[in-house]
Amino acid sequence: MYNWSTDEDYLKQFPEEYERWRLLQLINYGLDGEKLDLKKLRHYWPKIKHQVEGNLKVKYIEEYILC
């Protein structure tokens, strides 16, 4: 995935913020052949679930992936 509007090198200086941002990008805009890290998803889910685009994605992740 290529994100042209975000300076990823700068964001990597803040590891926790970068991980949350990265998970949101993958969920909202597609995995592009990558896989989600389930451990990181479980850890950050309470903080990022309100930023996920689409209620169906939230329901799917909560019911089928994080069950």
N, C-alpha and C positions, 0 to 999 in steps of 0.2 A: 504494500500500500504506500502510495506517495502522497504526502500532504504538503501542498505548496504554500499554505498560509500560516504555518506554524514553524517556528525555529526549534526543531527537535533537539539540537545540540544544547541550546540554552535550557530547555525544559528537562533534559536529562540530569541537570545539576540538582534537581529536586526529585529524587527517586519515587517518592510516594505519589506526588502529583503526576509524574510522568506515567506511572503504572495505571492510575485511574483514567487519565486522558487516553492512553493507548487502548484500554479495555472499551471505553466508550466509542472510540473510533472504529474498532473492530465490530462492535455490536451494531452501531448505527449505520455504518457504511459498507459493511461486508467484510468477510474474513479473507478473501482473495487467496485461498489456499492455505491459510494459517489455521492453527487451532487455538482455542481459548484455553488458558491455564485455569483449570477448575479450582485449584486452591486459591489463586489470586481472585478469581471471580467471587467465590464465597466470602473472602475477606472484605472486598471492596463493595459488594452488592448493596448493602444498606446505604452507602454513601453515594452510589451512582444511579440507583434504580429510578430516581425521580428525573434524571437527565436522559434516560433512554427514550428515543423517539418511537412512539406507537405503543398503545396499551397491550396489543396482542403480543409484542415481543416480550414485554414484562411478564405477562401471564405465562407465556411459553417457557421462559427461562425459569420462573419460579416453580412451575408445575412439573416440568420434564427434566430440567437440567439440575436444579438445586434441590430436588426432592429428597 
